[in-house]
């Protein structure tokens, strides 16, 4: 029950302006901190405000968090449940110990970790190769979620996050444009004016007893300006298993259709569900077809590992050979696997990796995580740098930027008690502001995005209004 509440908050949790405040997490004793090798604490020797400059003039971002994550294993379930008796689920604020020190707006920014795939798409003259790179980018966008079962902080209404990475060639801005339902809008552009990437996210949650399913809503749009092309798609469904008992594990499933609105080409990717024996766990399989529905290539791999492509004939020939060879072993192996998976709804132990088909082309491979990633909420190297507050940055950031949130900042620094109190204070401030607007009949106005229509799909969307990087923040709301 507790874990169900926790993971409900993964996208749109109970940390809302409906919270009653009856359950105070600030009074709960925080578990002890995990040990972290001091030699791995930060390779650059720099933390907030101390970014190192390499000899070539490019900033070297931090490689570790200021403090390791806290152990959740010693957390008392009963200490939560006994205070939740009789309360509505929407009135429960979850303990900060189950969070990770990032806002959901920063989690969205992790789409940009594999931006080199957008750069590849921009550089290709062949539209098929461009679609292959875009498909790989769409898969890579969900790869950072692998083993990330910590809950990002729910953004406050009006919260923003900006990221400029000159070394990677992009800048990014996002805003929490709605609190009920929770909607996050984002916009990114290449510093060389070669692409625009934008969208909005508002997932729909479903409870299935042992698991929680987040069905994605909102359109993702990528525009390649040099080629005058626009691609749109929607992310796959995300499901977290074993929310009541057992080891948490996550899978992505569903069909993702990437449409090139200029050529009519389409990429259809099937993120396969785990299945009874776990054989299809993490697998992605699909194809690219032209406007006449002729298959141009087949794509296969795992969203947690890598993605390959080959021509349809080669793929079908390989599958036929594989099927003939597999029929002889199928019956006995299925019985062995079933006996291993009958015990519980734990994550299936699948040892095999992607089976390479000779002649295939590698489209994408996941980045290796830092050696101490398990003690840093399973962050990637890119994620570790997202909340870094560099020297002088505070003076130019919007006052609504996630980096300035005191609860996230204190959690990152290991000050869990202070972080918990700050989180409770911010939620109360948000509730009070909402009540004051209702009393005065004042509507909330977003600052950097507005409601409109996606120009390519014709569906409702949140569009960037522009002007953020002019840095006129005089009328930004006071949310912290």
Secondary structure, 3 states (H helix, E strand, C coil): CHHHHHHHHHHHCCCCCCCCCCCCHHHCCCCCECCCCHHHCCCCCCCCCCCEECCCCCEECCCCCCCCCECCCCCCHHHHHHHHCCCCHHHCCCCHHHEEEEEHHHHHHHHHHHCHHHHHHHHCCCHHHHHHHHHHHHHHCCHHHCCCCCEEECCCCCCEEEEEECCCCEEEEEEEEEECCEEEEEEEEECCCCEEEEEEECCEEEECCCEEEEECCCCEEEEECCCCEEEEECCCEEEEECCCCCCCEEEEEEEEEEEECCCCCEEEEEECCCCCCCCCCCEEEEEEECCCCCEEEEEEEECCCEEEEECHHHHHHHHHHHHHHHHHHHHHHHHHHHHHHCCCCCCCCCCCCCCCCCCCEEEEECCCCCCCHHHCCCCCHHHHCCCCCCCCHHHCCCCCEHHHCHHHHHHHCCCHHHHHHHHHHHHHHHHHHHHHHHHHCCCCCCCCEEEEECCCCCCEEEEECCCHHHCCCCCCCCCC
